[in-house]
Amino acid sequence: MKKIRWGIISTGTIAHQFAQDIRLVDSAELVAVASRTQASADAFASQYGIPTAHASYEALYQDGNVDAIYIATPHNFHRLNTLDAMAQGKAVLCEKPITISTAELDELVAYATEKKVYLMEAMWTYFLPAIQQAKAWVEEGRIGRIVHLKSEFGYPVPFDPKTRNYNPDLAGGALLDMGVYNVAMAWYFLEQVPEVIAVQQHAAASGVEDDVFTTAWYANDQYAHLHTSFRTKLQNHTFIFGEQGYIQLPDFWRASEAKLYERDTCLEHFQDHRKGMGFEFQIEAVNQDILAGRLESSVVPHATSRYFQKQMDDIRAEF
């Protein structure tokens, strides 16, 4: 079996999740990691048995043994890191949000098209079996026409203006960090652009938003309520309410289960019984895309990433 040889840029928390789950994917091999210091790269490589540790990102971009790069740096570095990786002909899976504006995304897509390289935003939630089962129930008409979607994602994040969460120079704020998941759920199930949005937000002392409430109204009398927060632990569920029933997705962003209800009765309870955290499904899908010579994903195509960016641009315009 041909394997895609992966490298990782950065050694932060989400890079560890990727390194753990890639071991569950037969079509992938993690061959290199890069950090800003040799010590950090060496420690990460030792932990996961990675043969090559680079002390600079540029060294990884130029590594001839690497086919694809997972970019796990803070949001504001995504554009430059992705451009640099694609310049060396590498396929790129970039953490969400892939950029911090629609204009930046358009630049990346244009460059990927020019260079004929694979590019995908790492919206791993779309690849989870529980999320896909929920979509199948909707498409089968199990809950009837969707009337309302509710999605919440929040965890208390201690305030520190120097961290990426709260530093405006590092594209801090709850919307880009957590709110993108809610935006993604609205698009996945409603598949349309809202006609009107109303936004309320609370600003932290550094000026970035740490609480965002968005209500979106769509055609056909559908609406969505999206809430993200650094100030408190929210329920972190997504509900899709239809005229004949509803679907509950506990911890939707990392969902391992989905529940289908008719009134107060749970008709079906899907559980995926996975072995990893859930990144393995996304990694496998990207591998198959690259092996097949595709330049974008059918699950998270460039147009979907552009919707995420445009919707977040529109929400921030209401702050």
Buried (B, 14 or more C-beta within 10 A) or exposed (E): EEBBBBBBBBBBEBBBBBBBBBBBBEBBBBBBBBBEEEEBBBBBBEEBEBEBBBBBBEBBBBBEEBBBBBBBBBBBBBBEBBBBBBEBEBBBBBBBBBBBBBEBBBBBBEBBEEBEBBBBBBBBBBBBBBBBBBBEBBEEEBBBEBBBBBBBBBBEBEBEBEBBBBBEEBBBBBBBBBBBBBBBBBBBBBEEBBEEBEBEBEEBEBEBBBBBBBBBEBEEEBBBBBBBBBBEEBBBBBBBBBEEBBBBBBBBBBBBBBBBBBEEEEEEEBEBEBEBBBBBBBBBBBBEBBBEEEBBBEBBBBEBBBBBBBBBEBBBEEE
